[in-house]
């Protein structure tokens, strides 16, 4: 799946490479992985792609919607980060958990109980605390953020939250209403990701790419991250197909905690704070609460 690079591009942008090129290469790797997983011969693969992509243009164009939204969301998050401090960004962006639930209810008819809604609020709070920046933003940085720029950043991150929820649930709806393989749908989505990604490369980094090449600063670490991003997208696609976007949000939240624990025990480059521990406890509690089903009270008259 050409999964929203927007959700991880902030981390990868620290690499010495063009983020737009990274997005393009992630889409390309994802399409290649899907083709390998299909396990067809070249002739059979060409026949399937022709039947499902070329001969069904309307269905293929439907997948341009989430792919285009993901690209828009990617740009919105950069606008938000440029106009908000890290703490405000982390807290407000977790609203995507609730927007995903709202779209799941409205678009898929999913029914959520009171305990599940409560667990989502707790999860949103917990993951915001887990990702709370350890260093306080400097006063100089705070002065540079005017009221108008902060409003622009806040609007950008709110639109990104709603676009994230809509695109994810829209793709889930297509996957679950289709009898075709999830890998074919990934290829269709990835092809549009290639188009949007390549357009982003020339629109934002065209001059630098011409001067220094598309793979400036790429090393074995960068290529490893590209491969992991593509493979991770395939796993997420399967989760959305056979579970749903809400459970994917829980899995993502737990993965953040596991990543930080690995950093602490293996890399020794992370010191958990009391805020992080509190957030981790809330995430774990929310996970158990989401699966809790209240037992109806027994009517004494029927005993």
Secondary structure by P-SEA (a helix, b strand, c coil): ccccccccccccccccccaaaaaaaaaaaaaaaaaaaacccaaaaaaaaaacccccaaaaaaaaaaaaaaaaaaaaaaaaaacccaaaaaaaacaaaaaaaaaaaaaccccccaaaaaaaaaaaaaaaaaacccccccaaaaaaccaaaaaaaaaaaaaaaaaaaaaaaaaaaaaaaccccaaaaaaaaaaaaaaaaaaaaaaccaaaaaaccccccccaaaaaaaaaaaaaaaaaaaaaacccaaaaaaaaaaaaaaaaaaaacccccccccaaaaaaaaaaaaaaaaaabbbbcccccccc
